[in-house]
Amino acid sequence: MRLWLAECSRVLKDGAPVVVFTDWRQLALTTDALQCADLTSRGIAVWDKTEGVRPQQGLFRNQAEYAVWRSKGGMPTIWRAPVLPGVIREKLGEADKHQLIAKPTDLMRQLV
């Protein structure tokens, strides 16, 4: 992860945003790799996948992923975007299940 993020950092323009999705198992590794790539921390948002995810008896429901937000250096101070919530609750619909790590189109639309 450090290698491909370093390459991303190399080719990004100054001020470019970066969002990487991860789950709780890889959150620390992901933030460390982003730090190693010299990308500036901007925050983290939670994607609440709702209760539709498969439960496992005796364990917490894995219904959250994290969108770790960074940028290459400083970002423009003039934005025309609204303030986004820290938790985005969006169910993955059948129409969006094109791959194993699919994300809802509406979620991605909000982040972009």
N, C-alpha and C positions, 0 to 999 in steps of 0.2 A: 504494500500500500504506500509506503514511503517513496518508492521509486516512481510510481505513476503519478502521485501527487506532486512530487518534485518536478516532473516533466510538465504537468499542468501549470504549475507556478511559473515555470520558465517561459511558456508560450502565452500566458495571460497578459492582457494589457493592464496597466496600473489602474486600480479602482475596480477591477472586475470582481463581481461576486461569485462565490463558490458555495454550493449546498451539497452536502453528502449525507445520505440516509444511512442509518445504522440501527441496530437493536441494542438492548441492554448488555448483551454478551460482548459486543465489540466497541462499545461507546468509548472506553478509556483508550483503546488502541487507535481508534479513529481520530480522537482529538489529539493524541500524541503525534500521529502521522501528519496531521494538518499543521501542527506546530513545527515539526521538523521541516516541512515544506515552506516554512517562513510565511505562512498565510495568517493574516490578522484576524483575531477572534472577534465575531460580531454578535454571537448569541446562539441559542438553541431553542428549537420549537418541538413540541410533542405532537406526533400524529397519532390520535386515538382512533384505532381501526374499528372500534365498537365491539360489542359482544359477539359479533359474527365469527370471530376466530375460534379455532378448535380448542376447547378446554382440555386440560390435563388434570386428572384427579389429584388433589393434595398440593397443587402448585398454583402460583399466581397465573392468571390468564395473560398470555403474551399478546396483549392488544395494543401495545404502544411501540412505535418506532420514533427515532429522533432525527430531526433535520438539523444538522450542525452547519451553521452559517459562518463563513469566513470571507475574506476578500484579499486581493493582492494589494497591500498597502492601504492608503486612505481611500475613502469613497466620497463621491460628490455629496455636498451638503444640501443641495437642492433636489428633492425627490417629489415626484407627483404621485406617489403611492400612499395608500392609507396605512395607518398603524395596523399591523397584523396581530392576531391573537397568539398567545404563547402555546395554546393547545388548539389544534384543528381536528375536529371530530368529523371523519369522513369514512363511510363504508366503501370497501372495494366491491364494485358491482361486477356482474358477469361480463359486461361489455369491455371492461378494462383488464380482464385476465388473459393477457397475451403471453405472459412469461411468469416464471417462478417468483420474481421479485417485483411484480407489477404494482403500480401506484394508481390511485384514482385520478382520472383526468381533471376533476374539479380541484383536487388538492394541488396538483402541479400548476394549474392555472392560477391559483391563489399565490403560490410561491413565486411564480414568474412575474 
